[in-house]
Amino acid sequence: MTGAKFTIRILSDSLGETADLVARAASSQYEPGTFVLVRSGKISSSGELRSILDTLCGDTACVVFHTFADPTLRAEMELLAPERGIPAVDILGPAVLALTSVTGLEPHVEPGAIRKTDRDYYVRIDAMEFAVKHDDGRNPEGLCDAEVVLVGVSRTSKTPLSMYIAGKGYKVANVPLVYGVDPPKELFDVDSRRVFGLVSDPGLLSSIRGARLKGLGGHVRRYADRESVETEMESARDLMRRLGAIVIRTDNRAVEETAQEIIRYLES
């Protein structure tokens, strides 16, 4: 069945975000496009659950990932899935039962409780919205409100880093450094301890840009040229020195690794 499409159905009496995250992590171990994820949240009754399972996957092979806080719905799922021959993965149930066995305490039956008990949830949401609003040099008047400002030439992972760090609750803006173009004047008003300059090996950067151009089927004069990249990087480093930026290397590093280095500076 090589190349076949399979469906992962995500069922929950909340939004299904936890099951969605686990499903994405698991499906990422297979070739891209192998699985299609379909989420059904806010399931509130056994009748609704039965109706969904009766029309679940059609002609496409599927598996169910579910997170039901309501023990009645969880028990119903455990009964109905085997009857219909549907593979089902209970994401929440075993973890809750393990905690109950250790503590002797009964859990609250409250769908979506994680968003209510996690005091940082709305902070992270605000940070993500800020990062999107201030991505790629947009809205420079808000740079002084950022807790982190990333600067760097094209393809130094500014946007992926912005979104990852924002997911940790920090308000992040990123500004592209374009050779021959003055950066926004507001950048010079930002506390240098919050400015991080992203640098990469010119040869690697040239290679990444070349692959990017090839994938897009386009051509930008000198964009991937090694000599031009070296000139851009030299100019960018000069600006970083003027800003007093903390210089961070991004070449041959995972986004998570680079982000953790930046966060360590913030928390030191």
Contacts in CASP RR format, 6 or more apart in sequence:
PFRMAT RR
TARGET T0000
AUTHOR 0000-0000-0000
METHOD contacts of the structure
MODEL  1
MTGAKFTIRILSDSLGETADLVARAASSQYEPGTFVLVRSGKISSSGELR
SILDTLCGDTACVVFHTFADPTLRAEMELLAPERGIPAVDILGPAVLALT
SVTGLEPHVEPGAIRKTDRDYYVRIDAMEFAVKHDDGRNPEGLCDAEVVL
VGVSRTSKTPLSMYIAGKGYKVANVPLVYGVDPPKELFDVDSRRVFGLVS
DPGLLSSIRGARLKGLGGHVRRYADRESVETEMESARDLMRRLGAIVIRT
DNRAVEETAQEIIRYLES
3 31 0 8 1.000
3 34 0 8 1.000
4 34 0 8 1.000
4 61 0 8 1.000
5 33 0 8 1.000
5 34 0 8 1.000
5 35 0 8 1.000
5 36 0 8 1.000
5 60 0 8 1.000
6 34 0 8 1.000
6 35 0 8 1.000
6 36 0 8 1.000
6 60 0 8 1.000
6 61 0 8 1.000
6 62 0 8 1.000
6 63 0 8 1.000
7 35 0 8 1.000
7 36 0 8 1.000
7 37 0 8 1.000
7 38 0 8 1.000
7 57 0 8 1.000
7 60 0 8 1.000
7 61 0 8 1.000
7 62 0 8 1.000
7 63 0 8 1.000
8 23 0 8 1.000
8 27 0 8 1.000
8 35 0 8 1.000
8 36 0 8 1.000
8 37 0 8 1.000
8 38 0 8 1.000
8 62 0 8 1.000
8 63 0 8 1.000
8 64 0 8 1.000
8 65 0 8 1.000
9 38 0 8 1.000
9 39 0 8 1.000
9 40 0 8 1.000
9 56 0 8 1.000
9 57 0 8 1.000
9 62 0 8 1.000
9 63 0 8 1.000
9 64 0 8 1.000
9 65 0 8 1.000
10 16 0 8 1.000
10 19 0 8 1.000
10 20 0 8 1.000
10 23 0 8 1.000
10 37 0 8 1.000
10 38 0 8 1.000
10 39 0 8 1.000
10 40 0 8 1.000
10 41 0 8 1.000
10 64 0 8 1.000
10 65 0 8 1.000
10 66 0 8 1.000
11 19 0 8 1.000
11 40 0 8 1.000
11 41 0 8 1.000
11 43 0 8 1.000
11 49 0 8 1.000
11 52 0 8 1.000
11 64 0 8 1.000
11 65 0 8 1.000
11 66 0 8 1.000
11 67 0 8 1.000
11 68 0 8 1.000
11 77 0 8 1.000
12 18 0 8 1.000
12 19 0 8 1.000
12 39 0 8 1.000
12 40 0 8 1.000
12 41 0 8 1.000
12 42 0 8 1.000
12 43 0 8 1.000
12 66 0 8 1.000
12 67 0 8 1.000
12 68 0 8 1.000
12 111 0 8 1.000
13 41 0 8 1.000
13 42 0 8 1.000
13 43 0 8 1.000
13 44 0 8 1.000
13 67 0 8 1.000
13 68 0 8 1.000
13 69 0 8 1.000
13 70 0 8 1.000
13 73 0 8 1.000
13 111 0 8 1.000
14 41 0 8 1.000
14 42 0 8 1.000
14 67 0 8 1.000
14 69 0 8 1.000
14 111 0 8 1.000
14 112 0 8 1.000
15 41 0 8 1.000
15 42 0 8 1.000
15 112 0 8 1.000
16 39 0 8 1.000
16 41 0 8 1.000
16 67 0 8 1.000
18 67 0 8 1.000
18 91 0 8 1.000
18 92 0 8 1.000
18 114 0 8 1.000
19 39 0 8 1.000
19 65 0 8 1.000
19 66 0 8 1.000
19 67 0 8 1.000
19 91 0 8 1.000
19 92 0 8 1.000
20 37 0 8 1.000
20 39 0 8 1.000
20 65 0 8 1.000
22 65 0 8 1.000
22 89 0 8 1.000
22 91 0 8 1.000
23 35 0 8 1.000
23 37 0 8 1.000
23 65 0 8 1.000
24 37 0 8 1.000
27 34 0 8 1.000
27 35 0 8 1.000
27 37 0 8 1.000
36 60 0 8 1.000
40 52 0 8 1.000
43 49 0 8 1.000
43 52 0 8 1.000
43 68 0 8 1.000
43 73 0 8 1.000
46 72 0 8 1.000
46 73 0 8 1.000
46 76 0 8 1.000
49 73 0 8 1.000
49 76 0 8 1.000
49 77 0 8 1.000
49 80 0 8 1.000
50 76 0 8 1.000
50 80 0 8 1.000
53 80 0 8 1.000
53 81 0 8 1.000
53 84 0 8 1.000
53 86 0 8 1.000
54 84 0 8 1.000
56 62 0 8 1.000
56 64 0 8 1.000
56 84 0 8 1.000
56 86 0 8 1.000
57 86 0 8 1.000
62 86 0 8 1.000
63 86 0 8 1.000
63 87 0 8 1.000
63 88 0 8 1.000
63 89 0 8 1.000
64 77 0 8 1.000
64 81 0 8 1.000
64 86 0 8 1.000
64 87 0 8 1.000
64 88 0 8 1.000
64 89 0 8 1.000
65 88 0 8 1.000
65 89 0 8 1.000
65 91 0 8 1.000
66 74 0 8 1.000
66 77 0 8 1.000
66 88 0 8 1.000
66 89 0 8 1.000
66 90 0 8 1.000
66 91 0 8 1.000
66 92 0 8 1.000
67 90 0 8 1.000
67 91 0 8 1.000
67 92 0 8 1.000
67 93 0 8 1.000
68 74 0 8 1.000
68 77 0 8 1.000
68 90 0 8 1.000
68 92 0 8 1.000
68 93 0 8 1.000
68 111 0 8 1.000
69 92 0 8 1.000
69 107 0 8 1.000
69 109 0 8 1.000
69 110 0 8 1.000
69 111 0 8 1.000
69 112 0 8 1.000
69 113 0 8 1.000
70 109 0 8 1.000
70 111 0 8 1.000
71 109 0 8 1.000
74 90 0 8 1.000
74 92 0 8 1.000
74 93 0 8 1.000
77 88 0 8 1.000
77 90 0 8 1.000
78 88 0 8 1.000
78 90 0 8 1.000
80 86 0 8 1.000
81 87 0 8 1.000
81 88 0 8 1.000
96 107 0 8 1.000
99 105 0 8 1.000
99 107 0 8 1.000
100 106 0 8 1.000
100 107 0 8 1.000
110 116 0 8 1.000
114 121 0 8 1.000
115 121 0 8 1.000
120 169 0 8 1.000
123 169 0 8 1.000
124 166 0 8 1.000
124 167 0 8 1.000
124 168 0 8 1.000
124 169 0 8 1.000
126 169 0 8 1.000
126 171 0 8 1.000
127 166 0 8 1.000
127 167 0 8 1.000
127 168 0 8 1.000
127 169 0 8 1.000
127 170 0 8 1.000
127 171 0 8 1.000
127 172 0 8 1.000
128 163 0 8 1.000
128 166 0 8 1.000
128 167 0 8 1.000
130 145 0 8 1.000
130 146 0 8 1.000
130 166 0 8 1.000
130 171 0 8 1.000
130 172 0 8 1.000
130 173 0 8 1.000
131 162 0 8 1.000
131 163 0 8 1.000
131 165 0 8 1.000
131 166 0 8 1.000
131 171 0 8 1.000
131 172 0 8 1.000
131 173 0 8 1.000
133 139 0 8 1.000
134 142 0 8 1.000
134 143 0 8 1.000
134 146 0 8 1.000
134 172 0 8 1.000
134 173 0 8 1.000
134 174 0 8 1.000
135 159 0 8 1.000
135 162 0 8 1.000
135 173 0 8 1.000
135 174 0 8 1.000
136 158 0 8 1.000
136 159 0 8 1.000
136 174 0 8 1.000
136 176 0 8 1.000
137 173 0 8 1.000
137 174 0 8 1.000
137 175 0 8 1.000
137 176 0 8 1.000
137 184 0 8 1.000
139 173 0 8 1.000
140 175 0 8 1.000
140 184 0 8 1.000
140 185 0 8 1.000
140 186 0 8 1.000
140 187 0 8 1.000
141 186 0 8 1.000
142 173 0 8 1.000
142 186 0 8 1.000
143 149 0 8 1.000
143 173 0 8 1.000
143 175 0 8 1.000
143 184 0 8 1.000
143 186 0 8 1.000
143 187 0 8 1.000
143 189 0 8 1.000
143 190 0 8 1.000
144 186 0 8 1.000
144 189 0 8 1.000
144 190 0 8 1.000
145 171 0 8 1.000
146 171 0 8 1.000
146 172 0 8 1.000
146 173 0 8 1.000
146 190 0 8 1.000
146 194 0 8 1.000
147 170 0 8 1.000
147 171 0 8 1.000
147 172 0 8 1.000
147 194 0 8 1.000
147 266 0 8 1.000
148 162 0 8 1.000
148 165 0 8 1.000
148 170 0 8 1.000
148 171 0 8 1.000
148 172 0 8 1.000
148 173 0 8 1.000
148 194 0 8 1.000
148 196 0 8 1.000
148 262 0 8 1.000
148 266 0 8 1.000
149 172 0 8 1.000
149 173 0 8 1.000
149 174 0 8 1.000
149 175 0 8 1.000
149 187 0 8 1.000
149 190 0 8 1.000
149 194 0 8 1.000
149 195 0 8 1.000
149 196 0 8 1.000
150 158 0 8 1.000
150 161 0 8 1.000
150 162 0 8 1.000
150 172 0 8 1.000
150 173 0 8 1.000
150 174 0 8 1.000
150 175 0 8 1.000
150 196 0 8 1.000
150 197 0 8 1.000
150 198 0 8 1.000
151 158 0 8 1.000
151 174 0 8 1.000
151 175 0 8 1.000
151 176 0 8 1.000
151 177 0 8 1.000
151 183 0 8 1.000
151 187 0 8 1.000
151 195 0 8 1.000
151 196 0 8 1.000
151 197 0 8 1.000
151 198 0 8 1.000
151 236 0 8 1.000
151 239 0 8 1.000
151 240 0 8 1.000
151 243 0 8 1.000
151 245 0 8 1.000
152 158 0 8 1.000
152 174 0 8 1.000
152 175 0 8 1.000
152 176 0 8 1.000
152 177 0 8 1.000
152 197 0 8 1.000
152 198 0 8 1.000
152 199 0 8 1.000
152 236 0 8 1.000
153 176 0 8 1.000
153 177 0 8 1.000
153 178 0 8 1.000
153 179 0 8 1.000
153 205 0 8 1.000
153 229 0 8 1.000
153 232 0 8 1.000
153 233 0 8 1.000
153 236 0 8 1.000
154 176 0 8 1.000
154 178 0 8 1.000
154 209 0 8 1.000
154 223 0 8 1.000
155 200 0 8 1.000
155 205 0 8 1.000
155 208 0 8 1.000
155 209 0 8 1.000
155 212 0 8 1.000
156 198 0 8 1.000
156 199 0 8 1.000
156 200 0 8 1.000
156 205 0 8 1.000
156 250 0 8 1.000
157 198 0 8 1.000
157 250 0 8 1.000
157 255 0 8 1.000
157 258 0 8 1.000
158 174 0 8 1.000
158 175 0 8 1.000
158 176 0 8 1.000
158 198 0 8 1.000
159 174 0 8 1.000
160 255 0 8 1.000
161 172 0 8 1.000
161 174 0 8 1.000
161 198 0 8 1.000
161 250 0 8 1.000
161 255 0 8 1.000
161 258 0 8 1.000
161 259 0 8 1.000
161 262 0 8 1.000
162 172 0 8 1.000
162 173 0 8 1.000
162 174 0 8 1.000
163 172 0 8 1.000
164 255 0 8 1.000
164 256 0 8 1.000
164 259 0 8 1.000
165 172 0 8 1.000
165 259 0 8 1.000
165 262 0 8 1.000
165 263 0 8 1.000
166 172 0 8 1.000
168 259 0 8 1.000
168 263 0 8 1.000
170 263 0 8 1.000
170 266 0 8 1.000
175 183 0 8 1.000
175 184 0 8 1.000
175 187 0 8 1.000
177 183 0 8 1.000
177 232 0 8 1.000
177 235 0 8 1.000
177 236 0 8 1.000
177 239 0 8 1.000
179 228 0 8 1.000
179 231 0 8 1.000
179 232 0 8 1.000
179 235 0 8 1.000
179 236 0 8 1.000
180 235 0 8 1.000
183 239 0 8 1.000
187 195 0 8 1.000
187 243 0 8 1.000
188 242 0 8 1.000
188 243 0 8 1.000
190 243 0 8 1.000
192 243 0 8 1.000
192 244 0 8 1.000
192 245 0 8 1.000
192 246 0 8 1.000
193 246 0 8 1.000
193 265 0 8 1.000
194 266 0 8 1.000
195 240 0 8 1.000
195 243 0 8 1.000
195 244 0 8 1.000
195 245 0 8 1.000
195 246 0 8 1.000
196 245 0 8 1.000
196 246 0 8 1.000
196 247 0 8 1.000
196 248 0 8 1.000
196 262 0 8 1.000
196 265 0 8 1.000
197 236 0 8 1.000
197 240 0 8 1.000
197 245 0 8 1.000
197 246 0 8 1.000
197 247 0 8 1.000
197 248 0 8 1.000
198 248 0 8 1.000
198 249 0 8 1.000
198 250 0 8 1.000
198 258 0 8 1.000
199 233 0 8 1.000
199 236 0 8 1.000
199 237 0 8 1.000
199 240 0 8 1.000
199 247 0 8 1.000
199 248 0 8 1.000
199 249 0 8 1.000
199 250 0 8 1.000
199 251 0 8 1.000
200 233 0 8 1.000
200 249 0 8 1.000
200 250 0 8 1.000
200 251 0 8 1.000
201 251 0 8 1.000
201 252 0 8 1.000
202 226 0 8 1.000
202 229 0 8 1.000
202 230 0 8 1.000
202 233 0 8 1.000
203 226 0 8 1.000
203 229 0 8 1.000
204 251 0 8 1.000
204 252 0 8 1.000
205 229 0 8 1.000
205 233 0 8 1.000
205 251 0 8 1.000
206 224 0 8 1.000
206 225 0 8 1.000
206 226 0 8 1.000
206 229 0 8 1.000
207 224 0 8 1.000
209 223 0 8 1.000
209 224 0 8 1.000
209 229 0 8 1.000
210 223 0 8 1.000
210 224 0 8 1.000
212 224 0 8 1.000
213 219 0 8 1.000
213 220 0 8 1.000
213 223 0 8 1.000
213 224 0 8 1.000
222 228 0 8 1.000
237 247 0 8 1.000
240 247 0 8 1.000
246 262 0 8 1.000
246 265 0 8 1.000
248 258 0 8 1.000
248 261 0 8 1.000
248 262 0 8 1.000
249 258 0 8 1.000
250 258 0 8 1.000
END
